[in-house]
Amino acid sequence: MRFRNSDVMVHLGLNVETGEFATAAEVAGEAAAEFGATVLEIRRADPEAGRTGFLVDVLSAMPSCADRRT
């Protein structure tokens, strides 16, 4: 995936504390829709790292305000 140097990048990291992948996927889908996700990743959290459930990464890219005016 290619981005312009002037694009605004937003990265959200969510911890969805559930044992059910379907629940984590639903939360991830809602976040992706809300923020216009370019990339979405869901993975099981590592309990030894202090997290339970699933980790969701949402990446959004959008043109900067200056680019949208042109």
All heavy atoms as TSV, in Angstrom:
chain	resi	resn	atom	element	x	y	z
A	1	MET	N	N	0.844	-1.154	0.000
A	1	MET	CA	C	0.000	0.000	0.000
A	1	MET	C	C	0.902	1.233	0.000
A	1	MET	O	O	1.855	1.305	0.736
A	1	MET	CB	C	-0.860	-0.047	1.259
A	1	MET	CG	C	-1.877	1.006	1.320
A	1	MET	SD	S	-3.157	0.544	2.494
A	1	MET	CE	C	-4.078	-0.579	1.477
A	2	ARG	N	N	0.559	2.184	-0.807
A	2	ARG	CA	C	1.379	3.389	-0.930
A	2	ARG	C	C	0.601	4.591	-0.417
A	2	ARG	O	O	-0.585	4.736	-0.695
A	2	ARG	CB	C	1.794	3.584	-2.365
A	2	ARG	CG	C	2.641	2.424	-2.885
A	2	ARG	CD	C	3.122	2.636	-4.276
A	2	ARG	NE	N	4.137	3.656	-4.398
A	2	ARG	CZ	C	5.444	3.454	-4.175
A	2	ARG	NH1	N	5.868	2.291	-3.782
A	2	ARG	NH2	N	6.299	4.432	-4.340
A	3	PHE	N	N	1.307	5.437	0.299
A	3	PHE	CA	C	0.718	6.647	0.830
A	3	PHE	C	C	1.540	7.838	0.362
A	3	PHE	O	O	2.737	7.730	0.130
A	3	PHE	CB	C	0.701	6.621	2.361
A	3	PHE	CG	C	-0.030	5.435	2.923
A	3	PHE	CD1	C	0.656	4.367	3.454
A	3	PHE	CD2	C	-1.415	5.393	2.906
A	3	PHE	CE1	C	-0.008	3.272	3.978
A	3	PHE	CE2	C	-2.090	4.305	3.421
A	3	PHE	CZ	C	-1.389	3.236	3.960
A	4	ARG	N	N	0.884	8.987	0.245
A	4	ARG	CA	C	1.603	10.215	-0.096
A	4	ARG	C	C	2.304	10.753	1.150
A	4	ARG	O	O	1.866	10.509	2.280
A	4	ARG	CB	C	0.636	11.262	-0.630
A	4	ARG	CG	C	0.006	10.870	-1.956
A	4	ARG	CD	C	-0.904	11.973	-2.414
A	4	ARG	NE	N	-1.892	12.214	-1.357
A	4	ARG	CZ	C	-3.173	12.414	-1.566
A	4	ARG	NH1	N	-3.648	12.444	-2.774
A	4	ARG	NH2	N	-4.001	12.616	-0.571
A	5	ASN	N	N	3.377	11.492	0.954
A	5	ASN	CA	C	4.100	12.082	2.082
A	5	ASN	C	C	3.222	13.003	2.904
A	5	ASN	O	O	3.450	13.181	4.097
A	5	ASN	CB	C	5.327	12.850	1.594
A	5	ASN	CG	C	6.413	11.937	1.102
A	5	ASN	OD1	O	6.455	10.765	1.443
A	5	ASN	ND2	N	7.303	12.460	0.289
A	6	SER	N	N	2.216	13.589	2.291
A	6	SER	CA	C	1.360	14.547	2.987
A	6	SER	C	C	0.132	13.908	3.639
A	6	SER	O	O	-0.644	14.599	4.303
A	6	SER	CB	C	0.911	15.639	2.014
A	6	SER	OG	O	0.196	15.055	0.932
A	7	ASP	N	N	-0.065	12.596	3.466
A	7	ASP	CA	C	-1.220	11.934	4.072
A	7	ASP	C	C	-1.134	11.975	5.597
A	7	ASP	O	O	-0.054	11.930	6.181
A	7	ASP	CB	C	-1.311	10.467	3.640
A	7	ASP	CG	C	-1.874	10.303	2.246
A	7	ASP	OD1	O	-2.324	11.297	1.656
A	7	ASP	OD2	O	-1.841	9.161	1.731
A	8	VAL	N	N	-2.292	12.072	6.224
A	8	VAL	CA	C	-2.391	12.003	7.676
A	8	VAL	C	C	-2.655	10.545	8.037
A	8	VAL	O	O	-3.605	9.937	7.530
A	8	VAL	CB	C	-3.536	12.900	8.197
A	8	VAL	CG1	C	-3.721	12.734	9.691
A	8	VAL	CG2	C	-3.294	14.339	7.820
A	9	MET	N	N	-1.815	9.980	8.889
A	9	MET	CA	C	-1.940	8.585	9.297
A	9	MET	C	C	-2.450	8.526	10.736
A	9	MET	O	O	-1.951	9.245	11.599
A	9	MET	CB	C	-0.588	7.879	9.217
A	9	MET	CG	C	0.120	8.031	7.881
A	9	MET	SD	S	-0.768	7.307	6.516
A	9	MET	CE	C	-0.587	5.594	6.871
A	10	VAL	N	N	-3.442	7.680	10.970
A	10	VAL	CA	C	-3.990	7.493	12.309
A	10	VAL	C	C	-3.923	6.005	12.622
A	10	VAL	O	O	-4.416	5.179	11.855
A	10	VAL	CB	C	-5.459	7.980	12.392
A	10	VAL	CG1	C	-6.021	7.735	13.778
A	10	VAL	CG2	C	-5.556	9.438	12.011
A	11	HIS	N	N	-3.295	5.667	13.749
A	11	HIS	CA	C	-3.180	4.272	14.173
A	11	HIS	C	C	-3.874	4.131	15.523
A	11	HIS	O	O	-3.543	4.824	16.474
A	11	HIS	CB	C	-1.713	3.864	14.299
A	11	HIS	CG	C	-1.544	2.486	14.840
A	11	HIS	ND1	N	-0.976	2.246	16.055
A	11	HIS	CD2	C	-1.900	1.285	14.334
A	11	HIS	CE1	C	-0.974	0.942	16.278
A	11	HIS	NE2	N	-1.531	0.342	15.251
A	12	LEU	N	N	-4.864	3.246	15.566
A	12	LEU	CA	C	-5.569	2.951	16.812
A	12	LEU	C	C	-5.211	1.547	17.254
A	12	LEU	O	O	-5.247	0.611	16.453
A	12	LEU	CB	C	-7.085	3.021	16.612
A	12	LEU	CG	C	-7.663	4.335	16.131
A	12	LEU	CD1	C	-9.140	4.163	15.815
A	12	LEU	CD2	C	-7.469	5.401	17.178
A	13	GLY	N	N	-4.888	1.384	18.499
A	13	GLY	CA	C	-4.646	0.068	19.077
A	13	GLY	C	C	-5.685	-0.189	20.154
A	13	GLY	O	O	-5.780	0.559	21.119
A	14	LEU	N	N	-6.501	-1.209	19.954
A	14	LEU	CA	C	-7.576	-1.524	20.889
A	14	LEU	C	C	-7.331	-2.874	21.531
A	14	LEU	O	O	-6.852	-3.802	20.883
A	14	LEU	CB	C	-8.918	-1.569	20.156
A	14	LEU	CG	C	-9.275	-0.366	19.288
A	14	LEU	CD1	C	-10.513	-0.665	18.468
A	14	LEU	CD2	C	-9.483	0.857	20.155
A	15	ASN	N	N	-7.675	-2.992	22.795
A	15	ASN	CA	C	-7.644	-4.284	23.480
A	15	ASN	C	C	-9.098	-4.672	23.753
A	15	ASN	O	O	-9.786	-4.012	24.525
A	15	ASN	CB	C	-6.856	-4.177	24.775
A	15	ASN	CG	C	-6.740	-5.490	25.525
A	15	ASN	OD1	O	-6.525	-5.492	26.719
A	15	ASN	ND2	N	-6.866	-6.613	24.870
A	16	VAL	N	N	-9.568	-5.705	23.072
A	16	VAL	CA	C	-10.941	-6.180	23.242
A	16	VAL	C	C	-10.882	-7.380	24.175
A	16	VAL	O	O	-10.416	-8.456	23.796
A	16	VAL	CB	C	-11.574	-6.569	21.886
A	16	VAL	CG1	C	-13.016	-6.994	22.084
A	16	VAL	CG2	C	-11.480	-5.408	20.902
A	17	GLU	N	N	-11.320	-7.183	25.417
A	17	GLU	CA	C	-11.205	-8.230	26.432
A	17	GLU	C	C	-12.374	-9.201	26.331
A	17	GLU	O	O	-13.380	-9.079	27.017
A	17	GLU	CB	C	-11.105	-7.599	27.812
A	17	GLU	CG	C	-9.813	-6.824	27.992
A	17	GLU	CD	C	-9.647	-6.264	29.383
A	17	GLU	OE1	O	-10.579	-6.337	30.197
A	17	GLU	OE2	O	-8.559	-5.736	29.655
A	18	THR	N	N	-12.214	-10.168	25.437
A	18	THR	CA	C	-13.206	-11.215	25.229
A	18	THR	C	C	-12.472	-12.477	24.793
A	18	THR	O	O	-11.380	-12.398	24.241
A	18	THR	CB	C	-14.247	-10.816	24.161
A	18	THR	OG1	O	-15.200	-11.877	24.021
A	18	THR	CG2	C	-13.610	-10.544	22.822
A	19	GLY	N	N	-13.056	-13.616	25.037
A	19	GLY	CA	C	-12.491	-14.870	24.574
A	19	GLY	C	C	-13.024	-15.276	23.213
A	19	GLY	O	O	-12.564	-16.251	22.624
A	20	GLU	N	N	-14.003	-14.532	22.718
A	20	GLU	CA	C	-14.669	-14.867	21.470
A	20	GLU	C	C	-14.140	-14.034	20.307
A	20	GLU	O	O	-14.239	-12.804	20.324
A	20	GLU	CB	C	-16.179	-14.627	21.606
A	20	GLU	CG	C	-16.837	-15.444	22.688
A	20	GLU	CD	C	-16.817	-16.931	22.373
A	20	GLU	OE1	O	-16.985	-17.292	21.195
A	20	GLU	OE2	O	-16.629	-17.720	23.315
A	21	PHE	N	N	-13.619	-14.718	19.284
A	21	PHE	CA	C	-13.113	-14.010	18.115
A	21	PHE	C	C	-14.221	-13.225	17.433
A	21	PHE	O	O	-14.002	-12.100	16.969
A	21	PHE	CB	C	-12.469	-14.985	17.120
A	21	PHE	CG	C	-11.960	-14.288	15.889
A	21	PHE	CD1	C	-10.734	-13.646	15.905
A	21	PHE	CD2	C	-12.716	-14.243	14.728
A	21	PHE	CE1	C	-10.264	-12.972	14.791
A	21	PHE	CE2	C	-12.255	-13.580	13.602
A	21	PHE	CZ	C	-11.032	-12.944	13.635
A	22	ALA	N	N	-15.424	-13.776	17.376
A	22	ALA	CA	C	-16.544	-13.106	16.699
A	22	ALA	C	C	-16.840	-11.751	17.349
A	22	ALA	O	O	-17.119	-10.767	16.653
A	22	ALA	CB	C	-17.791	-13.987	16.716
A	23	THR	N	N	-16.764	-11.680	18.668
A	23	THR	CA	C	-16.990	-10.415	19.371
A	23	THR	C	C	-15.891	-9.421	19.035
A	23	THR	O	O	-16.162	-8.246	18.765
A	23	THR	CB	C	-17.049	-10.648	20.891
A	23	THR	OG1	O	-18.093	-11.582	21.167
A	23	THR	CG2	C	-17.300	-9.358	21.642
A	24	ALA	N	N	-14.642	-9.881	19.045
A	24	ALA	CA	C	-13.515	-9.010	18.695
A	24	ALA	C	C	-13.640	-8.524	17.253
A	24	ALA	O	O	-13.376	-7.357	16.958
A	24	ALA	CB	C	-12.195	-9.745	18.897
A	25	ALA	N	N	-14.060	-9.402	16.356
A	25	ALA	CA	C	-14.222	-9.026	14.947
A	25	ALA	C	C	-15.329	-7.991	14.792
A	25	ALA	O	O	-15.218	-7.068	13.973
A	25	ALA	CB	C	-14.517	-10.258	14.102
A	26	GLU	N	N	-16.391	-8.106	15.562
A	26	GLU	CA	C	-17.482	-7.134	15.497
A	26	GLU	C	C	-17.000	-5.754	15.957
A	26	GLU	O	O	-17.266	-4.744	15.302
A	26	GLU	CB	C	-18.656	-7.588	16.370
A	26	GLU	CG	C	-19.845	-6.660	16.316
A	26	GLU	CD	C	-21.014	-7.170	17.152
A	26	GLU	OE1	O	-21.071	-8.360	17.485
A	26	GLU	OE2	O	-21.874	-6.326	17.472
A	27	VAL	N	N	-16.272	-5.719	17.065
A	27	VAL	CA	C	-15.718	-4.449	17.557
A	27	VAL	C	C	-14.743	-3.869	16.534
A	27	VAL	O	O	-14.760	-2.671	16.246
A	27	VAL	CB	C	-15.026	-4.653	18.921
A	27	VAL	CG1	C	-14.242	-3.417	19.339
A	27	VAL	CG2	C	-16.054	-5.021	19.986
A	28	ALA	N	N	-13.903	-4.732	15.967
A	28	ALA	CA	C	-12.931	-4.288	14.961
A	28	ALA	C	C	-13.645	-3.716	13.739
A	28	ALA	O	O	-13.238	-2.686	13.200
A	28	ALA	CB	C	-12.037	-5.446	14.549
A	29	GLY	N	N	-14.703	-4.373	13.308
A	29	GLY	CA	C	-15.465	-3.896	12.148
A	29	GLY	C	C	-16.096	-2.542	12.405
A	29	GLY	O	O	-16.111	-1.672	11.527
A	30	GLU	N	N	-16.610	-2.347	13.619
A	30	GLU	CA	C	-17.208	-1.053	13.964
A	30	GLU	C	C	-16.143	0.047	13.973
A	30	GLU	O	O	-16.374	1.151	13.461
A	30	GLU	CB	C	-17.895	-1.139	15.326
A	30	GLU	CG	C	-19.138	-2.010	15.303
A	30	GLU	CD	C	-19.699	-2.291	16.686
A	30	GLU	OE1	O	-19.144	-1.783	17.698
A	30	GLU	OE2	O	-20.696	-3.028	16.772
A	31	ALA	N	N	-14.971	-0.244	14.537
A	31	ALA	CA	C	-13.889	0.746	14.561
A	31	ALA	C	C	-13.406	1.036	13.143
A	31	ALA	O	O	-13.147	2.187	12.787
A	31	ALA	CB	C	-12.735	0.239	15.426
A	32	ALA	N	N	-13.303	-0.003	12.330
A	32	ALA	CA	C	-12.855	0.176	10.943
A	32	ALA	C	C	-13.825	1.060	10.173
A	32	ALA	O	O	-13.415	1.949	9.432
A	32	ALA	CB	C	-12.713	-1.185	10.259
A	33	ALA	N	N	-15.114	0.837	10.362
A	33	ALA	CA	C	-16.120	1.644	9.672
A	33	ALA	C	C	-16.102	3.083	10.176
A	33	ALA	O	O	-16.192	4.032	9.385
A	33	ALA	CB	C	-17.506	1.034	9.863
A	34	GLU	N	N	-15.976	3.255	11.473
A	34	GLU	CA	C	-15.997	4.597	12.071
A	34	GLU	C	C	-14.822	5.452	11.605
A	34	GLU	O	O	-14.970	6.649	11.361
A	34	GLU	CB	C	-15.960	4.478	13.602
A	34	GLU	CG	C	-15.999	5.799	14.332
A	34	GLU	CD	C	-17.353	6.484	14.287
A	34	GLU	OE1	O	-18.377	5.799	14.127
A	34	GLU	OE2	O	-17.373	7.717	14.418
A	35	PHE	N	N	-13.643	4.822	11.468
A	35	PHE	CA	C	-12.441	5.581	11.144
A	35	PHE	C	C	-11.976	5.393	9.709
A	35	PHE	O	O	-10.910	5.862	9.334
A	35	PHE	CB	C	-11.317	5.219	12.118
A	35	PHE	CG	C	-11.622	5.661	13.521
A	35	PHE	CD1	C	-12.123	4.772	14.450
A	35	PHE	CD2	C	-11.441	6.978	13.899
A	35	PHE	CE1	C	-12.423	5.178	15.738
A	35	PHE	CE2	C	-11.743	7.403	15.176
A	35	PHE	CZ	C	-12.237	6.497	16.109
A	36	GLY	N	N	-12.767	4.708	8.882
A	36	GLY	CA	C	-12.391	4.524	7.474
A	36	GLY	C	C	-11.072	3.787	7.339
A	36	GLY	O	O	-10.137	4.276	6.716
A	37	ALA	N	N	-10.991	2.622	7.922
A	37	ALA	CA	C	-9.735	1.873	7.990
A	37	ALA	C	C	-9.159	1.552	6.623
A	37	ALA	O	O	-9.876	1.184	5.699
A	37	ALA	CB	C	-9.933	0.579	8.763
A	38	THR	N	N	-7.863	1.728	6.523
A	38	THR	CA	C	-7.104	1.316	5.357
A	38	THR	C	C	-6.564	-0.084	5.593
A	38	THR	O	O	-6.501	-0.901	4.693
A	38	THR	CB	C	-5.936	2.296	5.119
A	38	THR	OG1	O	-6.474	3.608	5.026
A	38	THR	CG2	C	-5.173	1.971	3.870
A	39	VAL	N	N	-6.172	-0.349	6.847
A	39	VAL	CA	C	-5.632	-1.651	7.253
A	39	VAL	C	C	-6.268	-2.016	8.588
A	39	VAL	O	O	-6.436	-1.169	9.459
A	39	VAL	CB	C	-4.088	-1.595	7.407
A	39	VAL	CG1	C	-3.544	-2.920	7.895
A	39	VAL	CG2	C	-3.427	-1.189	6.108
A	40	LEU	N	N	-6.602	-3.295	8.742
A	40	LEU	CA	C	-7.181	-3.799	9.981
A	40	LEU	C	C	-6.500	-5.112	10.324
A	40	LEU	O	O	-6.340	-5.965	9.459
A	40	LEU	CB	C	-8.686	-4.022	9.806
A	40	LEU	CG	C	-9.437	-4.679	10.959
A	40	LEU	CD1	C	-9.496	-3.729	12.145
A	40	LEU	CD2	C	-10.838	-5.052	10.520
A	41	GLU	N	N	-6.099	-5.267	11.581
A	41	GLU	CA	C	-5.460	-6.509	12.024
A	41	GLU	C	C	-6.034	-6.901	13.378
A	41	GLU	O	O	-6.200	-6.057	14.257
A	41	GLU	CB	C	-3.949	-6.305	12.162
A	41	GLU	CG	C	-3.221	-7.533	12.641
A	41	GLU	CD	C	-1.730	-7.297	12.835
A	41	GLU	OE1	O	-1.168	-6.400	12.192
A	41	GLU	OE2	O	-1.136	-8.016	13.644
A	42	ILE	N	N	-6.356	-8.183	13.523
A	42	ILE	CA	C	-6.845	-8.721	14.793
A	42	ILE	C	C	-5.933	-9.882	15.166
A	42	ILE	O	O	-5.669	-10.754	14.332
A	42	ILE	CB	C	-8.289	-9.252	14.687
A	42	ILE	CG1	C	-9.223	-8.182	14.154
A	42	ILE	CG2	C	-8.770	-9.781	16.030
A	42	ILE	CD1	C	-10.620	-8.700	13.833
A	43	ARG	N	N	-5.463	-9.890	16.416
A	43	ARG	CA	C	-4.639	-11.011	16.873
A	43	ARG	C	C	-4.930	-11.266	18.348
A	43	ARG	O	O	-5.321	-10.360	19.081
A	43	ARG	CB	C	-3.165	-10.739	16.628
A	43	ARG	CG	C	-2.600	-9.597	17.396
A	43	ARG	CD	C	-1.161	-9.283	16.974
A	43	ARG	NE	N	-0.598	-8.196	17.713
A	43	ARG	CZ	C	-0.865	-6.908	17.552
A	43	ARG	NH1	N	-1.736	-6.530	16.649
A	43	ARG	NH2	N	-0.288	-5.992	18.295
A	44	ARG	N	N	-4.718	-12.509	18.747
A	44	ARG	CA	C	-4.937	-12.878	20.150
A	44	ARG	C	C	-3.867	-12.210	21.006
A	44	ARG	O	O	-2.697	-12.182	20.661
A	44	ARG	CB	C	-4.885	-14.389	20.324
A	44	ARG	CG	C	-5.251	-14.819	21.741
A	44	ARG	CD	C	-5.452	-16.304	21.870
A	44	ARG	NE	N	-6.551	-16.811	21.088
A	44	ARG	CZ	C	-7.838	-16.769	21.441
A	44	ARG	NH1	N	-8.177	-16.203	22.568
A	44	ARG	NH2	N	-8.766	-17.279	20.668
A	45	ALA	N	N	-4.285	-11.643	22.123
A	45	ALA	CA	C	-3.356	-10.990	23.044
A	45	ALA	C	C	-2.517	-12.036	23.768
A	45	ALA	O	O	-2.944	-13.172	23.977
A	45	ALA	CB	C	-4.137	-10.150	24.047
A	46	ASP	N	N	-1.324	-11.646	24.140
A	46	ASP	CA	C	-0.415	-12.515	24.887
A	46	ASP	C	C	-0.614	-12.247	26.379
A	46	ASP	O	O	-0.228	-11.183	26.876
A	46	ASP	CB	C	1.027	-12.221	24.478
A	46	ASP	CG	C	2.035	-13.079	25.213
A	46	ASP	OD1	O	1.626	-13.966	26.006
A	46	ASP	OD2	O	3.243	-12.871	25.003
A	47	PRO	N	N	-1.204	-13.199	27.112
A	47	PRO	CA	C	-1.448	-12.972	28.542
A	47	PRO	C	C	-0.160	-12.706	29.335
A	47	PRO	O	O	-0.183	-11.993	30.325
A	47	PRO	CB	C	-2.114	-14.262	29.014
A	47	PRO	CG	C	-2.527	-14.990	27.799
A	47	PRO	CD	C	-1.702	-14.473	26.661
A	48	GLU	N	N	0.944	-13.247	28.872
A	48	GLU	CA	C	2.206	-13.007	29.572
A	48	GLU	C	C	2.672	-11.566	29.415
A	48	GLU	O	O	3.509	-11.097	30.182
A	48	GLU	CB	C	3.268	-13.989	29.086
A	48	GLU	CG	C	2.982	-15.409	29.532
A	48	GLU	CD	C	4.114	-16.362	29.235
A	48	GLU	OE1	O	5.268	-15.904	29.075
A	48	GLU	OE2	O	3.833	-17.556	29.169
A	49	ALA	N	N	2.139	-10.868	28.432
A	49	ALA	CA	C	2.458	-9.460	28.230
A	49	ALA	C	C	1.475	-8.557	28.985
A	49	ALA	O	O	1.518	-7.345	28.854
A	49	ALA	CB	C	2.451	-9.113	26.747
A	50	GLY	N	N	0.569	-9.181	29.752
A	50	GLY	CA	C	-0.352	-8.412	30.576
A	50	GLY	C	C	-1.683	-8.082	29.936
A	50	GLY	O	O	-2.442	-7.281	30.474
A	51	ARG	N	N	-2.000	-8.676	28.798
A	51	ARG	CA	C	-3.276	-8.405	28.124
A	51	ARG	C	C	-4.028	-9.712	27.910
A	51	ARG	O	O	-3.434	-10.767	27.734
A	51	ARG	CB	C	-3.036	-7.754	26.768
A	51	ARG	CG	C	-2.235	-6.495	26.866
A	51	ARG	CD	C	-2.999	-5.368	26.310
A	51	ARG	NE	N	-2.176	-4.172	26.349
A	51	ARG	CZ	C	-2.690	-2.990	26.461
A	51	ARG	NH1	N	-3.985	-2.849	26.531
A	51	ARG	NH2	N	-1.927	-1.940	26.495
A	52	THR	N	N	-5.344	-9.611	27.893
A	52	THR	CA	C	-6.177	-10.768	27.585
A	52	THR	C	C	-7.071	-10.424	26.406
A	52	THR	O	O	-7.192	-9.266	26.023
A	52	THR	CB	C	-7.053	-11.148	28.795
A	52	THR	OG1	O	-7.879	-10.039	29.127
A	52	THR	CG2	C	-6.204	-11.551	29.989
A	53	GLY	N	N	-7.703	-11.421	25.827
A	53	GLY	CA	C	-8.620	-11.180	24.705
A	53	GLY	C	C	-7.877	-11.031	23.391
A	53	GLY	O	O	-6.989	-11.820	23.069
A	54	PHE	N	N	-8.248	-10.002	22.644
A	54	PHE	CA	C	-7.679	-9.779	21.315
A	54	PHE	C	C	-7.173	-8.342	21.198
A	54	PHE	O	O	-7.720	-7.427	21.815
A	54	PHE	CB	C	-8.743	-10.025	20.235
A	54	PHE	CG	C	-9.146	-11.462	20.135
A	54	PHE	CD1	C	-10.144	-11.975	20.935
A	54	PHE	CD2	C	-8.514	-12.310	19.233
A	54	PHE	CE1	C	-10.513	-13.305	20.851
A	54	PHE	CE2	C	-8.876	-13.639	19.139
A	54	PHE	CZ	C	-9.873	-14.144	19.957
A	55	LEU	N	N	-6.135	-8.180	20.398
A	55	LEU	CA	C	-5.615	-6.853	20.082
A	55	LEU	C	C	-6.056	-6.510	18.671
A	55	LEU	O	O	-5.945	-7.327	17.761
A	55	LEU	CB	C	-4.092	-6.831	20.176
A	55	LEU	CG	C	-3.520	-7.204	21.542
A	55	LEU	CD1	C	-1.995	-7.205	21.478
A	55	LEU	CD2	C	-4.016	-6.271	22.623
A	56	VAL	N	N	-6.570	-5.321	18.513
A	56	VAL	CA	C	-7.055	-4.854	17.215
A	56	VAL	C	C	-6.251	-3.611	16.838
A	56	VAL	O	O	-6.163	-2.663	17.620
A	56	VAL	CB	C	-8.562	-4.506	17.280
A	56	VAL	CG1	C	-9.037	-3.920	15.969
A	56	VAL	CG2	C	-9.383	-5.726	17.662
A	57	ASP	N	N	-5.659	-3.633	15.668
A	57	ASP	CA	C	-4.951	-2.478	15.132
A	57	ASP	C	C	-5.732	-1.959	13.932
A	57	ASP	O	O	-6.059	-2.720	13.023
A	57	ASP	CB	C	-3.534	-2.837	14.686
A	57	ASP	CG	C	-2.612	-3.096	15.855
A	57	ASP	OD1	O	-2.719	-2.377	16.861
A	57	ASP	OD2	O	-1.789	-4.024	15.771
A	58	VAL	N	N	-6.041	-0.672	13.954
A	58	VAL	CA	C	-6.753	-0.017	12.866
A	58	VAL	C	C	-5.859	1.110	12.343
A	58	VAL	O	O	-5.420	1.950	13.121
A	58	VAL	CB	C	-8.105	0.571	13.353
A	58	VAL	CG1	C	-8.814	1.298	12.225
A	58	VAL	CG2	C	-8.986	-0.520	13.931
A	59	LEU	N	N	-5.583	1.099	11.068
A	59	LEU	CA	C	-4.791	2.145	10.440
A	59	LEU	C	C	-5.652	2.854	9.410
A	59	LEU	O	O	-6.271	2.209	8.558
A	59	LEU	CB	C	-3.551	1.563	9.753
A	59	LEU	CG	C	-2.691	2.560	8.986
A	59	LEU	CD1	C	-2.002	3.531	9.931
A	59	LEU	CD2	C	-1.661	1.833	8.135
A	60	SER	N	N	-5.709	4.181	9.521
A	60	SER	CA	C	-6.443	5.000	8.561
A	60	SER	C	C	-5.489	6.002	7.941
A	60	SER	O	O	-4.606	6.514	8.625
A	60	SER	CB	C	-7.581	5.755	9.245
A	60	SER	OG	O	-8.535	4.858	9.751
A	61	ALA	N	N	-5.669	6.251	6.678
A	61	ALA	CA	C	-4.875	7.260	5.982
A	61	ALA	C	C	-5.827	8.159	5.227
A	61	ALA	O	O	-6.781	7.699	4.610
A	61	ALA	CB	C	-3.903	6.598	5.015
A	62	MET	N	N	-5.577	9.460	5.308
A	62	MET	CA	C	-6.422	10.412	4.603
A	62	MET	C	C	-5.569	11.588	4.153
A	62	MET	O	O	-4.523	11.854	4.738
A	62	MET	CB	C	-7.556	10.878	5.504
A	62	MET	CG	C	-7.101	11.557	6.764
A	62	MET	SD	S	-8.323	11.569	8.052
A	62	MET	CE	C	-8.181	9.918	8.686
A	63	PRO	N	N	-6.006	12.265	3.102
A	63	PRO	CA	C	-5.266	13.430	2.653
A	63	PRO	C	C	-5.264	14.512	3.727
A	63	PRO	O	O	-6.236	14.647	4.479
A	63	PRO	CB	C	-6.020	13.915	1.416
A	63	PRO	CG	C	-6.974	12.838	1.068
A	63	PRO	CD	C	-7.182	12.005	2.289
A	64	SER	N	N	-4.191	15.264	3.810
A	64	SER	CA	C	-4.147	16.369	4.760
A	64	SER	C	C	-5.169	17.422	4.346
A	64	SER	O	O	-5.653	17.432	3.212
A	64	SER	CB	C	-2.760	16.985	4.815
A	64	SER	OG	O	-2.488	17.654	3.596
A	65	CYS	N	N	-5.498	18.314	5.257
A	65	CYS	CA	C	-6.464	19.389	4.958
A	65	CYS	C	C	-6.004	20.210	3.758
A	65	CYS	O	O	-6.810	20.600	2.928
A	65	CYS	CB	C	-6.652	20.281	6.160
A	65	CYS	SG	S	-7.476	19.475	7.531
A	66	ALA	N	N	-4.720	20.464	3.667
A	66	ALA	CA	C	-4.185	21.251	2.552
A	66	ALA	C	C	-4.433	20.532	1.225
A	66	ALA	O	O	-4.772	21.161	0.227
A	66	ALA	CB	C	-2.695	21.511	2.746
A	67	ASP	N	N	-4.272	19.204	1.201
A	67	ASP	CA	C	-4.505	18.438	-0.021
A	67	ASP	C	C	-5.978	18.426	-0.408
A	67	ASP	O	O	-6.309	18.379	-1.587
A	67	ASP	CB	C	-4.013	16.992	0.129
A	67	ASP	CG	C	-2.515	16.887	0.126
A	67	ASP	OD1	O	-1.848	17.883	-0.217
A	67	ASP	OD2	O	-1.996	15.811	0.468
A	68	ARG	N	N	-6.859	18.451	0.556
A	68	ARG	CA	C	-8.298	18.407	0.252
A	68	ARG	C	C	-8.801	19.719	-0.320
A	68	ARG	O	O	-9.819	19.736	-0.988
A	68	ARG	CB	C	-9.080	18.052	1.513
A	68	ARG	CG	C	-8.962	16.579	1.832
A	68	ARG	CD	C	-9.879	16.224	2.934
A	68	ARG	NE	N	-9.071	16.202	4.159
A	68	ARG	CZ	C	-9.542	16.131	5.368
A	68	ARG	NH1	N	-10.821	16.111	5.574
A	68	ARG	NH2	N	-8.749	16.083	6.405
A	69	ARG	N	N	-8.107	20.807	-0.097
A	69	ARG	CA	C	-8.538	22.107	-0.610
A	69	ARG	C	C	-8.173	22.288	-2.074
A	69	ARG	O	O	-8.719	23.144	-2.739
A	69	ARG	CB	C	-7.908	23.233	0.197
A	69	ARG	CG	C	-8.613	23.403	1.524
A	69	ARG	CD	C	-8.053	24.585	2.234
A	69	ARG	NE	N	-7.146	24.025	3.245
A	69	ARG	CZ	C	-6.277	24.691	3.925
A	69	ARG	NH1	N	-6.117	25.974	3.714
A	69	ARG	NH2	N	-5.535	24.126	4.827
A	70	THR	N	N	-7.245	21.485	-2.568
A	70	THR	CA	C	-6.806	21.670	-3.965
A	70	THR	C	C	-7.612	20.830	-4.900
A	70	THR	O	O	-8.289	19.923	-4.570
A	70	THR	CB	C	-5.319	21.321	-4.120
A	70	THR	OG1	O	-5.113	19.981	-3.704
A	70	THR	CG2	C	-4.469	22.277	-3.320
